[in-house]
Amino acid sequence: RSSSHSGGKLAVFRWRRLKSGFDQALRAFALEASGAASVSKAADLVLETLTRSLPGATSALFLLDRSRRAFRFAAARGIDEASLSPHAIARDGSMGVLLSLRRSALVLRDYHDPVLSDGDRAVLTASCARLVIPLFGKTRFIGMILVGTKPGRKPFKDAESGFLSDLGRLAGGAVENILQLPTELQPKQV
C-alpha cells in the first residue's frame, strides 16, 4: 500500500513541476510578447515558446488574412513550411466555424471526419496536427495553432493541453494588439 501511496505522491510532484515550468514559460512569453512590434516576431515567439516547453512537438500558426475570409500560414516549427504555405483554412469552412463556436482546443483523432473540408484535411495532414488551438483577441477569432507530435508519442497530457490553451489565449491578445497598431507605427517588412 505504501508503494502505491508514494507513487501517487511522485505523480503529483511531477505534475506540479510540469505545471510550474509551463507557468514560467507563459510569464516569459507574456513579457516578451508585450514588446513584439510585428506579427512575424509574435508568431516566432509563440512557436518558440511552444517548442521549448514541449520538446518534440511540431507546430504551425495560421492567421486571419486582411480580407478576413481565410486563415493563412504564418510560421512553423518542425514541419516542412513548403507543404503548408500553399494552403488556407476558410474562415467560414467547417474547421473555422467549429473553432469559432467552441472557443477551445479541438482534439483530432483522425482526419476522416466528414465534417472537415478537403482543404482542412490537406492542412491537417501536412501538419500532422493532433490539437488545434484557436487564437482569439478581445474582439475576434484571429488564428489557430496546429500542434502535432512525433509518430508513436502518446496524446497530449491534460497539463500540456492546458498550457497550449493558455498560450493560445495570450498569443491571440498579443497578435491582436499588434494588428491594431496604426500603420505608421508598425515596422516596415523587409
Solvent accessible surface area in square Angstrom, and as a share of the most:
residue,aa,sasa,rsa
1,R,247,0.90
2,S,90,0.58
3,S,89,0.57
4,S,82,0.53
5,H,113,0.50
6,S,62,0.40
7,G,38,0.37
8,G,37,0.36
9,K,127,0.54
10,L,81,0.40
11,A,57,0.44
12,V,74,0.43
13,F,114,0.47
14,R,136,0.50
15,W,127,0.45
16,R,159,0.58
17,R,148,0.54
18,L,61,0.30
19,K,73,0.31
20,S,54,0.35
21,G,36,0.35
22,F,8,0.03
23,D,45,0.23
24,Q,109,0.48
25,A,21,0.16
26,L,19,0.09
27,R,152,0.55
28,A,42,0.33
29,F,3,0.01
30,A,43,0.33
31,L,139,0.69
32,E,86,0.38
33,A,7,0.06
34,S,93,0.60
35,G,64,0.62
36,A,11,0.09
37,A,51,0.39
38,S,17,0.11
39,V,38,0.22
40,S,62,0.40
41,K,107,0.45
42,A,0,0.00
43,A,1,0.01
44,D,62,0.32
45,L,11,0.05
46,V,1,0.00
47,L,0,0.00
48,E,62,0.28
49,T,1,0.01
50,L,0,0.00
51,T,45,0.26
52,R,136,0.50
53,S,23,0.15
54,L,7,0.04
55,P,110,0.69
56,G,33,0.32
57,A,9,0.07
58,T,13,0.07
59,S,0,0.00
60,A,0,0.00
61,L,0,0.00
62,F,0,0.00
63,L,20,0.10
64,L,22,0.11
65,D,33,0.17
66,R,233,0.85
67,S,63,0.41
68,R,122,0.45
69,R,182,0.66
70,A,11,0.09
71,F,0,0.00
72,R,119,0.43
73,F,41,0.17
74,A,44,0.34
75,A,8,0.06
76,A,7,0.05
77,R,63,0.23
78,G,67,0.65
79,I,26,0.13
80,D,93,0.48
81,E,88,0.39
82,A,73,0.56
83,S,40,0.26
84,L,0,0.00
85,S,64,0.41
86,P,102,0.64
87,H,53,0.24
88,A,32,0.25
89,I,1,0.00
90,A,45,0.35
91,R,102,0.37
92,D,120,0.62
93,G,18,0.18
94,S,28,0.18
95,M,0,0.00
96,G,0,0.00
97,V,65,0.37
98,L,62,0.31
99,L,0,0.00
100,S,44,0.28
101,L,139,0.69
102,R,109,0.40
103,R,146,0.53
104,S,54,0.35
105,A,17,0.13
106,L,20,0.10
107,V,79,0.45
108,L,19,0.10
109,R,208,0.76
110,D,77,0.40
111,Y,48,0.18
112,H,148,0.66
113,D,64,0.33
114,P,127,0.80
115,V,92,0.53
116,L,13,0.06
117,S,50,0.32
118,D,110,0.57
119,G,36,0.35
120,D,3,0.02
121,R,64,0.24
122,A,36,0.28
123,V,0,0.00
124,L,0,0.00
125,T,78,0.46
126,A,28,0.22
127,S,1,0.01
128,C,78,0.47
129,A,2,0.02
130,R,69,0.25
131,L,4,0.02
132,V,0,0.00
133,I,3,0.01
134,P,11,0.07
135,L,0,0.00
136,F,30,0.12
137,G,10,0.10
138,K,187,0.79
139,T,107,0.62
140,R,55,0.20
141,F,9,0.04
142,I,2,0.01
143,G,0,0.00
144,M,0,0.00
145,I,1,0.00
146,L,0,0.00
147,V,0,0.00
148,G,0,0.00
149,T,10,0.06
150,K,110,0.46
151,P,134,0.84
152,G,86,0.83
153,R,80,0.29
154,K,163,0.69
155,P,92,0.58
156,F,25,0.10
157,K,128,0.54
158,D,130,0.67
159,A,12,0.09
160,E,11,0.05
161,S,29,0.19
162,G,34,0.32
163,F,4,0.02
164,L,0,0.00
165,S,26,0.17
166,D,43,0.22
167,L,0,0.00
168,G,0,0.00
169,R,155,0.56
170,L,68,0.34
171,A,0,0.00
172,G,0,0.00
173,G,25,0.24
174,A,13,0.10
175,V,1,0.01
176,E,3,0.01
177,N,92,0.47
178,I,9,0.04
179,L,74,0.37
180,Q,112,0.50
181,L,60,0.30
182,P,65,0.41
183,T,111,0.65
184,E,135,0.60
185,L,116,0.58
186,Q,55,0.24
187,P,54,0.34
188,K,168,0.71
189,Q,136,0.61
190,V,197,1.13
